[in-house]
Amino acid sequence: YVTLASDPDPVNDFCVLNRSSATTSLPCKNSSLVTVEDFVFSGIKFRGKFSETGLASIPVNVNVFPGLNTLGMSMVRADFDVGGVNVPHFHPRATEIAVVLEGKIYSGFVDTQNRIFAKVIEKGEVMVFPRGLVHFQMNVGDTWATILGSFDSQNPGLQKIPSAVFGSNIKEELLEKAFGLTPKEIAKLRKRFAPHRL
């Protein structure tokens, strides 16, 4: 037996997300009300505010750009301060491809055999991160750096490893055994990686 599955082909030219009413059962805005502004997003002209890890990221997804609805794509602008990092993380629903617009980024991913694929990529170079694999970036240049990442999903998801492990309510005993840490060390990491910190 052979089974094939894929996303259905669209039956409309577009389906701009209907955000006019929280109670509407129609996911698409009435096409007669759609304007060119539904297909333009200006929110990544300038970098965002740096986090304490030196990263400023601006996601471009259907939540901020309704014209992306049902198109199966999204993106992110990520700016890095000198030494800034994008902590190890993964996207459960998307492959990502990233192009360096400015600077030098140590960039890589780890496969399911724990092999690392990493190198410094520079302005104009592109790297791909396969769906669901842990990946990371760090600015290794002496000026700020910028990448533009693109996803093959309108909702790629984001799971940051430090906050997923230490910012959640995983039992302390399990973390002690898994990482060989003391309760004091775990408390320190939990304080550092609480969800509001990253």
ABEGO torsion letter per residue (X at the ends): XBBBBBBBBBABABBBBBAABAABABABBBAAABBAAAABBAAAABBBBBBAAGBBBBBBBAAABAAABGAGBBBBBBBBBBGBBBBBBBBAABBBBBBBABEBBBBBBBBAAGBBBBBBBBBGBBBBBBBGBBBBBBBABABBBBBBBBBABABAEBBBAAAAAAABABBAAAAAAAAGBBAAAAAAAAAAABAAAX
